[in-house]
Amino acid sequence: MSLGKRKSGGGNSSLLPLLKFDARNGTFFLEARVQGAGGWEKRQTDITDCFEAVFDLANVQRGWIKFPRGAPPETVLVPAGEDPGEAPSEDHKEGFRVLVQVDGVAHEFMSTSLSAWKALDALHNAFERERDKHAGQLPVVKLHDVIERHYASGCSFEPSFVIHGWVPCKHADLDDEGKIQF
């Protein structure tokens, strides 16, 4: 007995679009998978100059991430503050995952970049200091600056975020269009 043909067309359309940071040049971009004439294609949009997103920092995860070429990420993640244990393999790097909303659409922001980790850690600390004053709300985050850092191995760019405001959040569930419910 076989499973039969999938009605959803392979499932790729259900993946969340991505928010990515390139530490090599200090840019943020949105990446979505769209159906093109030749199959699934990546569509990237640079949002560095207009970066603004709602971060679900109450549910940020940390742990081990492997980005295999041509395949989805392999993750072992736990809530922030918990110990993810040892890396499952030498190819897994320490990283984070957080859902963000950009222009009303949920995106997954996942990275193993040290500079992105430092920026998210500082943002999460600011969130922790202010969250009790904003019960039931999520922070609206803007990119304050991108700082060039020089190391023996070369240069890297580190983002700096600021909480610009707060918006109400009923819960962080996604609707059928991948939008966080507010």
KOLLO-217749 format. One record per residue: residue number from 1; residue in one letter; chain; x, y, z of N, C-alpha, C, CB in turn. Coordinates in nm, 3 decimals. Glycine has a CB too. Layout:
<rs>
(r NUM,'A','A',(X,Y,Z),(X,Y,Z),(X,Y,Z),(X,Y,Z))
...
</rs>
This chain:
<rs>
(r 1,'M','A',(0.085,-0.119,0.000),(0.000,0.000,0.000),(0.089,0.124,0.000),(-0.096,0.000,0.122))
(r 2,'S','A',(0.062,0.218,-0.090),(0.139,0.342,-0.094),(0.060,0.454,-0.027),(0.175,0.381,-0.239))
(r 3,'L','A',(0.129,0.563,0.000),(0.063,0.678,0.059),(-0.024,0.752,-0.042),(0.165,0.772,0.119))
(r 4,'G','A',(0.008,0.738,-0.169),(-0.067,0.810,-0.272),(-0.009,0.947,-0.297),(-0.214,0.821,-0.233))
(r 5,'K','A',(-0.066,1.019,-0.391),(-0.017,1.151,-0.429),(-0.059,1.255,-0.326),(-0.070,1.190,-0.569))
(r 6,'R','A',(0.032,1.343,-0.292),(0.002,1.452,-0.198),(-0.088,1.555,-0.265),(0.133,1.519,-0.148))
(r 7,'K','A',(-0.184,1.603,-0.193),(-0.272,1.706,-0.246),(-0.212,1.845,-0.232),(-0.406,1.700,-0.174))
(r 8,'S','A',(-0.113,1.861,-0.145),(-0.057,1.994,-0.121),(0.056,2.028,-0.216),(-0.007,2.004,0.021))
(r 9,'G','A',(0.089,1.941,-0.308),(0.192,1.973,-0.407),(0.334,1.963,-0.355),(0.169,2.109,-0.459))
(r 10,'G','A',(0.357,1.886,-0.252),(0.494,1.863,-0.207),(0.530,1.932,-0.077),(0.588,1.907,-0.310))
(r 11,'G','A',(0.446,2.020,-0.030),(0.469,2.076,0.101),(0.561,2.197,0.107),(0.522,1.973,0.188))
(r 12,'N','A',(0.635,2.230,0.001),(0.727,2.341,0.008),(0.657,2.475,0.028),(0.809,2.346,-0.117))
(r 13,'S','A',(0.533,2.487,-0.012),(0.463,2.614,0.000),(0.428,2.645,0.145),(0.337,2.613,-0.084))
(r 14,'S','A',(0.441,2.549,0.237),(0.405,2.574,0.376),(0.523,2.624,0.457),(0.348,2.448,0.438))
(r 15,'L','A',(0.644,2.632,0.400),(0.759,2.681,0.473),(0.744,2.830,0.498),(0.889,2.652,0.395))
(r 16,'L','A',(0.786,2.874,0.618),(0.783,3.016,0.646),(0.890,3.087,0.563),(0.805,3.043,0.797))
(r 17,'P','A',(0.860,3.208,0.518),(0.967,3.286,0.455),(1.072,3.319,0.562),(0.910,3.417,0.390))
(r 18,'L','A',(1.190,3.357,0.518),(1.303,3.375,0.609),(1.344,3.522,0.619),(1.421,3.291,0.564))
(r 19,'L','A',(1.394,3.558,0.737),(1.469,3.681,0.755),(1.613,3.636,0.773),(1.416,3.768,0.879))
(r 20,'K','A',(1.703,3.690,0.691),(1.843,3.649,0.697),(1.931,3.771,0.718),(1.884,3.574,0.568))
(r 21,'F','A',(2.042,3.747,0.788),(2.144,3.850,0.807),(2.274,3.796,0.749),(2.161,3.888,0.958))
(r 22,'D','A',(2.338,3.876,0.664),(2.467,3.839,0.607),(2.575,3.919,0.679),(2.470,3.866,0.452))
(r 23,'A','A',(2.647,3.853,0.770),(2.749,3.919,0.851),(2.870,3.959,0.768),(2.793,3.828,0.965))
(r 24,'R','A',(2.881,3.906,0.647),(2.996,3.942,0.561),(2.983,4.083,0.504),(3.009,3.842,0.447))
(r 25,'N','A',(2.857,4.131,0.488),(2.839,4.265,0.434),(2.738,4.349,0.512),(2.795,4.256,0.290))
(r 26,'G','A',(2.683,4.294,0.620),(2.595,4.371,0.708),(2.456,4.397,0.655),(2.658,4.499,0.737))
(r 27,'T','A',(2.403,4.307,0.573),(2.270,4.329,0.516),(2.167,4.230,0.571),(2.276,4.318,0.365))
(r 28,'F','A',(2.045,4.281,0.582),(1.930,4.198,0.615),(1.846,4.183,0.490),(1.846,4.258,0.733))
(r 29,'F','A',(1.796,4.064,0.468),(1.705,4.046,0.356),(1.600,3.942,0.389),(1.781,4.007,0.229))
(r 30,'L','A',(1.486,3.957,0.324),(1.378,3.860,0.333),(1.397,3.761,0.220),(1.237,3.928,0.327))
(r 31,'E','A',(1.371,3.636,0.250),(1.381,3.532,0.148),(1.254,3.449,0.151),(1.507,3.443,0.170))
(r 32,'A','A',(1.189,3.441,0.038),(1.068,3.360,0.024),(1.087,3.261,-0.089),(0.943,3.449,0.000))
(r 33,'R','A',(1.023,3.149,-0.079),(1.024,3.050,-0.187),(0.896,3.070,-0.266),(1.036,2.903,-0.132))
(r 34,'V','A',(0.912,3.088,-0.395),(0.798,3.111,-0.483),(0.802,3.010,-0.597),(0.797,3.257,-0.537))
(r 35,'Q','A',(0.685,2.975,-0.645),(0.676,2.882,-0.757),(0.704,2.959,-0.885),(0.536,2.813,-0.763))
(r 36,'G','A',(0.810,2.920,-0.956),(0.845,2.982,-1.083),(0.822,2.884,-1.197),(0.990,3.030,-1.082))
(r 37,'A','A',(0.854,2.926,-1.316),(0.836,2.841,-1.435),(0.917,2.713,-1.427),(0.874,2.918,-1.561))
(r 38,'G','A',(1.035,2.721,-1.363),(1.122,2.603,-1.352),(1.112,2.531,-1.219),(1.263,2.644,-1.375))
(r 39,'G','A',(1.013,2.564,-1.138),(0.999,2.502,-1.006),(1.013,2.607,-0.896),(1.103,2.390,-0.986))
(r 40,'W','A',(1.050,2.561,-0.778),(1.063,2.652,-0.665),(1.188,2.737,-0.681),(1.068,2.574,-0.533))
(r 41,'E','A',(1.173,2.868,-0.654),(1.283,2.963,-0.664),(1.287,3.048,-0.538),(1.270,3.052,-0.790))
(r 42,'K','A',(1.406,3.102,-0.506),(1.420,3.194,-0.394),(1.402,3.337,-0.444),(1.558,3.178,-0.325))
(r 43,'R','A',(1.326,3.415,-0.368),(1.311,3.557,-0.398),(1.365,3.633,-0.277),(1.160,3.596,-0.429))
(r 44,'Q','A',(1.467,3.716,-0.299),(1.530,3.790,-0.190),(1.505,3.939,-0.206),(1.681,3.761,-0.185))
(r 45,'T','A',(1.477,4.004,-0.091),(1.452,4.147,-0.089),(1.538,4.208,0.022),(1.300,4.179,-0.068))
(r 46,'D','A',(1.625,4.301,-0.012),(1.710,4.369,0.086),(1.623,4.467,0.165),(1.830,4.443,0.017))
(r 47,'I','A',(1.622,4.453,0.299),(1.543,4.543,0.383),(1.630,4.617,0.484),(1.434,4.465,0.457))
(r 48,'T','A',(1.761,4.617,0.463),(1.854,4.677,0.559),(1.817,4.821,0.589),(1.997,4.670,0.507))
(r 49,'D','A',(1.791,4.901,0.487),(1.766,5.044,0.506),(1.630,5.075,0.567),(1.778,5.115,0.375))
(r 50,'C','A',(1.537,4.981,0.561),(1.402,5.006,0.615),(1.363,4.900,0.718),(1.299,5.008,0.500))
(r 51,'F','A',(1.462,4.839,0.784),(1.436,4.728,0.875),(1.347,4.770,0.991),(1.568,4.672,0.929))
(r 52,'E','A',(1.233,4.702,1.002),(1.143,4.714,1.115),(1.066,4.584,1.124),(1.047,4.838,1.101))
(r 53,'A','A',(1.064,4.524,1.243),(0.999,4.395,1.259),(0.948,4.381,1.402),(1.095,4.279,1.225))
(r 54,'V','A',(0.843,4.302,1.417),(0.792,4.265,1.548),(0.858,4.132,1.583),(0.634,4.255,1.551))
(r 55,'F','A',(0.929,4.127,1.695),(1.001,4.007,1.737),(0.926,3.935,1.846),(1.143,4.043,1.785))
(r 56,'D','A',(0.909,3.804,1.832),(0.848,3.721,1.937),(0.958,3.675,2.032),(0.772,3.598,1.875))
(r 57,'L','A',(1.013,3.770,2.107),(1.128,3.742,2.194),(1.092,3.657,2.314),(1.190,3.871,2.240))
(r 58,'A','A',(0.965,3.648,2.348),(0.925,3.562,2.459),(0.944,3.415,2.424),(0.778,3.588,2.498))
(r 59,'N','A',(0.953,3.384,2.296),(0.963,3.245,2.252),(1.089,3.216,2.171),(0.842,3.209,2.170))
(r 60,'V','A',(1.194,3.297,2.190),(1.319,3.273,2.118),(1.378,3.139,2.163),(1.420,3.389,2.143))
(r 61,'Q','A',(1.440,3.071,2.068),(1.502,2.941,2.096),(1.651,2.949,2.066),(1.436,2.829,2.013))
(r 62,'R','A',(1.727,2.867,2.136),(1.871,2.857,2.110),(1.908,2.711,2.103),(1.953,2.931,2.219))
(r 63,'G','A',(2.023,2.683,2.046),(2.066,2.544,2.040),(2.164,2.522,1.928),(1.948,2.453,2.024))
(r 64,'W','A',(2.148,2.406,1.863),(2.242,2.362,1.761),(2.175,2.359,1.625),(2.300,2.224,1.797))
(r 65,'I','A',(2.243,2.419,1.526),(2.187,2.430,1.392),(2.292,2.387,1.290),(2.138,2.574,1.364))
(r 66,'K','A',(2.248,2.307,1.196),(2.332,2.269,1.083),(2.257,2.311,0.957),(2.363,2.113,1.082))
(r 67,'F','A',(2.325,2.382,0.869),(2.267,2.425,0.743),(2.326,2.342,0.629),(2.291,2.576,0.719))
(r 68,'P','A',(2.271,2.223,0.603),(2.324,2.142,0.492),(2.291,2.207,0.358),(2.268,1.998,0.498))
(r 69,'R','A',(2.384,2.201,0.267),(2.365,2.260,0.134),(2.249,2.189,0.063),(2.496,2.251,0.049))
(r 70,'G','A',(2.152,2.269,0.016),(2.042,2.215,-0.062),(1.936,2.141,0.019),(2.095,2.125,-0.165))
(r 71,'A','A',(1.940,2.151,0.151),(1.844,2.080,0.236),(1.800,2.174,0.349),(1.906,1.948,0.294))
(r 72,'P','A',(1.688,2.142,0.412),(1.644,2.226,0.523),(1.740,2.215,0.642),(1.502,2.187,0.567))
(r 73,'P','A',(1.740,2.317,0.728),(1.827,2.314,0.845),(1.794,2.195,0.936),(1.816,2.445,0.923))
(r 74,'E','A',(1.897,2.145,1.002),(1.881,2.042,1.104),(1.903,2.112,1.238),(1.981,1.920,1.083))
(r 75,'T','A',(1.805,2.101,1.328),(1.812,2.177,1.453),(1.787,2.091,1.575),(1.713,2.291,1.449))
(r 76,'V','A',(1.850,2.131,1.684),(1.820,2.083,1.818),(1.808,2.210,1.902),(1.932,1.981,1.875))
(r 77,'L','A',(1.684,2.256,1.926),(1.661,2.385,1.988),(1.582,2.371,2.118),(1.587,2.477,1.892))
(r 78,'V','A',(1.609,2.461,2.211),(1.539,2.467,2.339),(1.504,2.613,2.365),(1.626,2.407,2.456))
(r 79,'P','A',(1.410,2.640,2.456),(1.381,2.779,2.490),(1.505,2.851,2.543),(1.267,2.786,2.594))
(r 80,'A','A',(1.515,2.982,2.515),(1.627,3.061,2.565),(1.638,3.044,2.715),(1.610,3.212,2.528))
(r 81,'G','A',(1.759,3.032,2.763),(1.782,3.013,2.905),(1.804,2.868,2.944),(1.668,3.068,2.983))
(r 82,'E','A',(1.761,2.776,2.857),(1.782,2.633,2.884),(1.909,2.587,2.816),(1.661,2.550,2.837))
(r 83,'D','A',(1.966,2.476,2.867),(2.088,2.420,2.811),(2.054,2.324,2.698),(2.171,2.349,2.921))
(r 84,'P','A',(2.105,2.350,2.577),(2.075,2.260,2.465),(2.161,2.134,2.463),(2.092,2.334,2.336))
(r 85,'G','A',(2.251,2.119,2.558),(2.337,2.001,2.560),(2.451,2.015,2.460),(2.255,1.876,2.530))
(r 86,'E','A',(2.510,1.901,2.430),(2.624,1.899,2.338),(2.576,1.898,2.193),(2.713,1.776,2.366))
(r 87,'A','A',(2.661,1.946,2.105),(2.630,1.948,1.962),(2.612,1.806,1.910),(2.742,2.020,1.882))
(r 88,'P','A',(2.507,1.781,1.830),(2.484,1.647,1.776),(2.594,1.602,1.679),(2.351,1.644,1.706))
(r 89,'S','A',(2.665,1.698,1.617),(2.773,1.663,1.525),(2.870,1.781,1.518),(2.718,1.629,1.382))
(r 90,'E','A',(2.985,1.758,1.457),(3.082,1.865,1.439),(3.031,1.972,1.344),(3.214,1.808,1.388))
(r 91,'D','A',(2.935,1.938,1.260),(2.880,2.033,1.163),(2.773,2.124,1.222),(2.822,1.958,1.047))
(r 92,'H','A',(2.721,2.093,1.341),(2.622,2.178,1.406),(2.693,2.293,1.476),(2.536,2.096,1.507))
(r 93,'K','A',(2.639,2.414,1.458),(2.694,2.534,1.521),(2.589,2.590,1.616),(2.735,2.640,1.413))
(r 94,'E','A',(2.636,2.662,1.718),(2.544,2.722,1.813),(2.471,2.838,1.745),(2.618,2.770,1.939))
(r 95,'G','A',(2.340,2.844,1.766),(2.262,2.948,1.702),(2.129,2.971,1.770),(2.239,2.914,1.558))
(r 96,'F','A',(2.042,3.047,1.704),(1.911,3.081,1.759),(1.805,3.077,1.650),(1.914,3.220,1.824))
(r 97,'R','A',(1.679,3.077,1.696),(1.563,3.085,1.607),(1.459,3.171,1.677),(1.505,2.942,1.573))
(r 98,'V','A',(1.403,3.266,1.603),(1.297,3.351,1.655),(1.202,3.386,1.541),(1.355,3.480,1.722))
(r 99,'L','A',(1.074,3.392,1.570),(0.977,3.437,1.470),(0.968,3.588,1.476),(0.837,3.372,1.493))
(r 100,'V','A',(0.963,3.648,1.359),(0.947,3.793,1.347),(0.836,3.820,1.247),(1.080,3.861,1.304))
(r 101,'Q','A',(0.776,3.936,1.262),(0.674,3.977,1.166),(0.724,4.100,1.092),(0.537,4.005,1.238))
(r 102,'V','A',(0.728,4.090,0.959),(0.770,4.201,0.874),(0.655,4.228,0.779),(0.903,4.169,0.797))
(r 103,'D','A',(0.606,4.350,0.780),(0.493,4.389,0.695),(0.375,4.294,0.711),(0.536,4.395,0.549))
(r 104,'G','A',(0.348,4.251,0.832),(0.232,4.167,0.861),(0.250,4.020,0.831),(0.118,4.217,0.785))
(r 105,'V','A',(0.368,3.976,0.787),(0.392,3.836,0.752),(0.498,3.778,0.844),(0.435,3.822,0.602))
(r 106,'A','A',(0.472,3.658,0.896),(0.568,3.590,0.983),(0.686,3.539,0.902),(0.501,3.474,1.058))
(r 107,'H','A',(0.804,3.558,0.958),(0.929,3.509,0.900),(1.008,3.438,1.010),(1.013,3.627,0.837))
(r 108,'E','A',(1.089,3.345,0.968),(1.177,3.275,1.061),(1.316,3.338,1.050),(1.181,3.122,1.032))
(r 109,'F','A',(1.369,3.380,1.164),(1.504,3.435,1.170),(1.588,3.334,1.247),(1.507,3.577,1.238))
(r 110,'M','A',(1.676,3.266,1.176),(1.759,3.162,1.235),(1.902,3.187,1.188),(1.709,3.018,1.195))
(r 111,'S','A',(1.996,3.184,1.284),(2.134,3.215,1.247),(2.232,3.147,1.342),(2.157,3.366,1.247))
(r 112,'T','A',(2.351,3.120,1.288),(2.463,3.072,1.369),(2.574,3.178,1.373),(2.517,2.938,1.314))
(r 113,'S','A',(2.549,3.294,1.319),(2.646,3.403,1.317),(2.667,3.458,1.458),(2.600,3.516,1.222))
(r 114,'L','A',(2.792,3.472,1.499),(2.824,3.527,1.630),(2.775,3.671,1.641),(2.976,3.520,1.657))
(r 115,'S','A',(2.789,3.749,1.534),(2.746,3.888,1.539),(2.594,3.898,1.551),(2.793,3.963,1.415))
(r 116,'A','A',(2.519,3.812,1.483),(2.373,3.811,1.497),(2.335,3.766,1.638),(2.307,3.719,1.390))
(r 117,'W','A',(2.409,3.667,1.693),(2.384,3.618,1.829),(2.400,3.734,1.930),(2.481,3.501,1.864))
(r 118,'K','A',(2.510,3.808,1.918),(2.535,3.919,2.011),(2.424,4.023,2.002),(2.672,3.985,1.981))
(r 119,'A','A',(2.381,4.055,1.881),(2.275,4.154,1.862),(2.143,4.107,1.921),(2.258,4.186,1.714))
(r 120,'L','A',(2.109,3.980,1.897),(1.983,3.927,1.950),(1.990,3.916,2.102),(1.952,3.790,1.888))
(r 121,'D','A',(2.106,3.880,2.156),(2.122,3.872,2.301),(2.100,4.009,2.365),(2.262,3.818,2.336))
(r 122,'A','A',(2.160,4.113,2.309),(2.141,4.248,2.361),(1.996,4.291,2.350),(2.231,4.348,2.287))
(r 123,'L','A',(1.931,4.259,2.238),(1.789,4.291,2.220),(1.703,4.216,2.321),(1.744,4.257,2.076))
(r 124,'H','A',(1.733,4.088,2.342),(1.657,4.008,2.438),(1.674,4.062,2.580),(1.702,3.860,2.432))
(r 125,'N','A',(1.793,4.108,2.614),(1.815,4.170,2.746),(1.730,4.295,2.763),(1.964,4.205,2.764))
(r 126,'A','A',(1.722,4.379,2.659),(1.637,4.499,2.664),(1.490,4.459,2.678),(1.658,4.585,2.536))
(r 127,'F','A',(1.449,4.355,2.606),(1.313,4.304,2.615),(1.282,4.257,2.757),(1.293,4.188,2.515))
(r 128,'E','A',(1.373,4.182,2.817),(1.353,4.131,2.954),(1.338,4.245,3.054),(1.472,4.041,2.995))
(r 129,'R','A',(1.413,4.353,3.035),(1.403,4.468,3.127),(1.269,4.539,3.115),(1.516,4.567,3.099))
(r 130,'E','A',(1.208,4.538,2.996),(1.087,4.617,2.971),(0.958,4.535,2.965),(1.103,4.690,2.843))
(r 131,'R','A',(0.967,4.405,2.955),(0.848,4.324,2.926),(0.737,4.336,3.029),(0.887,4.181,2.913))
(r 132,'D','A',(0.770,4.353,3.158),(0.666,4.363,3.261),(0.581,4.489,3.244),(0.729,4.362,3.401))
(r 133,'K','A',(0.637,4.593,3.183),(0.563,4.717,3.159),(0.472,4.705,3.037),(0.659,4.833,3.140))
(r 134,'H','A',(0.487,4.594,2.961),(0.415,4.579,2.834),(0.351,4.440,2.825),(0.510,4.602,2.715))
(r 135,'A','A',(0.275,4.403,2.928),(0.212,4.272,2.932),(0.122,4.253,2.809),(0.130,4.254,3.061))
(r 136,'G','A',(0.132,4.135,2.747),(0.049,4.104,2.630),(0.094,4.173,2.504),(-0.092,4.139,2.658))
(r 137,'Q','A',(0.217,4.226,2.502),(0.266,4.297,2.386),(0.399,4.240,2.340),(0.279,4.447,2.417))
(r 138,'L','A',(0.430,4.265,2.214),(0.558,4.227,2.156),(0.631,4.353,2.109),(0.539,4.126,2.037))
(r 139,'P','A',(0.765,4.352,2.113),(0.838,4.472,2.074),(0.847,4.490,1.923),(0.977,4.467,2.132))
(r 140,'V','A',(0.837,4.617,1.883),(0.864,4.657,1.745),(1.011,4.698,1.744),(0.768,4.775,1.696))
(r 141,'V','A',(1.089,4.632,1.659),(1.233,4.648,1.659),(1.280,4.714,1.530),(1.302,4.512,1.678))
(r 142,'K','A',(1.370,4.809,1.545),(1.433,4.873,1.430),(1.583,4.845,1.434),(1.405,5.026,1.427))
(r 143,'L','A',(1.643,4.849,1.318),(1.788,4.836,1.307),(1.847,4.974,1.335),(1.831,4.781,1.166))
(r 144,'H','A',(1.922,4.985,1.443),(1.983,5.113,1.482),(2.110,5.140,1.403),(2.013,5.114,1.632))
(r 145,'D','A',(2.191,5.036,1.386),(2.320,5.053,1.320),(2.374,4.916,1.281),(2.421,5.128,1.411))
(r 146,'V','A',(2.469,4.916,1.191),(2.546,4.796,1.157),(2.692,4.836,1.173),(2.514,4.742,1.009))
(r 147,'I','A',(2.761,4.768,1.264),(2.897,4.805,1.301),(2.997,4.708,1.238),(2.912,4.807,1.455))
(r 148,'E','A',(3.097,4.763,1.173),(3.202,4.680,1.114),(3.304,4.645,1.221),(3.270,4.752,0.993))
(r 149,'R','A',(3.332,4.516,1.235),(3.430,4.466,1.332),(3.546,4.403,1.256),(3.366,4.363,1.432))
(r 150,'H','A',(3.668,4.431,1.301),(3.787,4.375,1.237),(3.848,4.270,1.328),(3.889,4.487,1.205))
(r 151,'Y','A',(3.875,4.155,1.269),(3.935,4.042,1.340),(4.055,3.994,1.261),(3.832,3.928,1.361))
(r 152,'A','A',(4.136,3.910,1.324),(4.253,3.854,1.255),(4.211,3.775,1.131),(4.332,3.763,1.350))
(r 153,'S','A',(4.093,3.714,1.135),(4.045,3.633,1.023),(3.972,3.715,0.917),(3.953,3.525,1.074))
(r 154,'G','A',(3.956,3.845,0.940),(3.887,3.930,0.844),(3.788,4.020,0.915),(3.815,3.845,0.738))
(r 155,'C','A',(3.699,4.082,0.839),(3.600,4.170,0.902),(3.462,4.104,0.900),(3.595,4.306,0.830))
(r 156,'S','A',(3.382,4.149,0.993),(3.245,4.101,1.007),(3.161,4.222,1.046),(3.233,3.984,1.112))
(r 157,'F','A',(3.031,4.212,1.021),(2.941,4.321,1.056),(2.845,4.275,1.164),(2.863,4.370,0.932))
(r 158,'E','A',(2.820,4.362,1.261),(2.733,4.330,1.374),(2.616,4.428,1.378),(2.811,4.334,1.507))
(r 159,'P','A',(2.493,4.376,1.373),(2.378,4.465,1.381),(2.356,4.514,1.524),(2.251,4.395,1.329))
(r 160,'S','A',(2.290,4.627,1.536),(2.250,4.682,1.664),(2.102,4.717,1.654),(2.336,4.808,1.704))
(r 161,'F','A',(2.021,4.654,1.740),(1.876,4.674,1.737),(1.831,4.766,1.850),(1.804,4.540,1.747))
(r 162,'V','A',(1.717,4.832,1.828),(1.652,4.909,1.934),(1.503,4.875,1.932),(1.674,5.064,1.915))
(r 163,'I','A',(1.443,4.875,2.052),(1.298,4.858,2.062),(1.237,4.995,2.038),(1.255,4.798,2.203))
(r 164,'H','A',(1.158,5.003,1.932),(1.100,5.129,1.888),(0.960,5.151,1.945),(1.095,5.134,1.736))
(r 165,'G','A',(0.892,5.042,1.982),(0.757,5.049,2.034),(0.709,4.910,2.069),(0.662,5.116,1.933))
(r 166,'W','A',(0.582,4.900,2.104),(0.521,4.772,2.143),(0.384,4.762,2.076),(0.508,4.759,2.299))
(r 167,'V','A',(0.346,4.639,2.038),(0.215,4.616,1.978),(0.146,4.502,2.053),(0.228,4.582,1.826))
(r 168,'P','A',(0.013,4.508,2.060),(-0.060,4.401,2.128),(-0.044,4.267,2.057),(-0.209,4.437,2.139))
(r 169,'C','A',(-0.043,4.162,2.133),(-0.034,4.027,2.077),(-0.129,3.936,2.155),(0.112,3.972,2.083))
(r 170,'K','A',(-0.225,3.879,2.084),(-0.316,3.784,2.148),(-0.243,3.654,2.177),(-0.439,3.757,2.060))
(r 171,'H','A',(-0.167,3.608,2.079),(-0.082,3.489,2.089),(0.006,3.485,1.965),(-0.168,3.358,2.104))
(r 172,'A','A',(0.105,3.401,1.967),(0.200,3.397,1.855),(0.165,3.288,1.755),(0.341,3.377,1.907))
(r 173,'D','A',(0.038,3.248,1.748),(-0.001,3.148,1.648),(-0.004,3.212,1.510),(-0.139,3.088,1.682))
(r 174,'L','A',(0.014,3.129,1.409),(0.010,3.177,1.272),(-0.126,3.146,1.210),(0.123,3.114,1.189))
(r 175,'D','A',(-0.177,3.238,1.130),(-0.300,3.208,1.058),(-0.265,3.135,0.929),(-0.380,3.338,1.028))
(r 176,'D','A',(-0.365,3.111,0.843),(-0.343,3.035,0.719),(-0.248,3.103,0.623),(-0.474,3.011,0.651))
(r 177,'E','A',(-0.227,3.235,0.637),(-0.138,3.308,0.547),(0.000,3.329,0.607),(-0.199,3.443,0.511))
(r 178,'G','A',(0.030,3.266,0.722),(0.160,3.279,0.785),(0.177,3.410,0.861),(0.267,3.267,0.683))
(r 179,'K','A',(0.065,3.474,0.899),(0.072,3.598,0.974),(0.057,3.570,1.123),(-0.036,3.695,0.926))
(r 180,'I','A',(0.141,3.636,1.206),(0.127,3.626,1.350),(-0.001,3.698,1.388),(0.252,3.685,1.425))
(r 181,'Q','A',(-0.079,3.638,1.475),(-0.205,3.700,1.516),(-0.181,3.807,1.622),(-0.302,3.593,1.570))
(r 182,'F','A',(-0.235,3.928,1.599),(-0.224,4.037,1.694),(-0.361,4.082,1.739),(-0.147,4.153,1.634))
</rs>
